[in-house]
């Protein structure tokens, strides 16, 4: 069970980091210099990819909680 606990902790750390990156990239896109640059499309694509990965991570965490939740409460 310790491995499952570590997996969840690592996933939430990664999730927090990804959310911070998304926030920074969104802030960059508000800058007229960045929003009008050729790189803006790539930044938007990166933000969308990160958002998909965050959603997948949240889904995986929810599924692990549903499967392992009762066991974790018995400890």
Buried (B, 14 or more C-beta within 10 A) or exposed (E): EEEEEEEBEEBEEEBEEBEEBBEEBEEBBEEEEBEEBEEBEEBBEBBEEBEEBBEEBEEEBEEBEEEBEEEEEEE
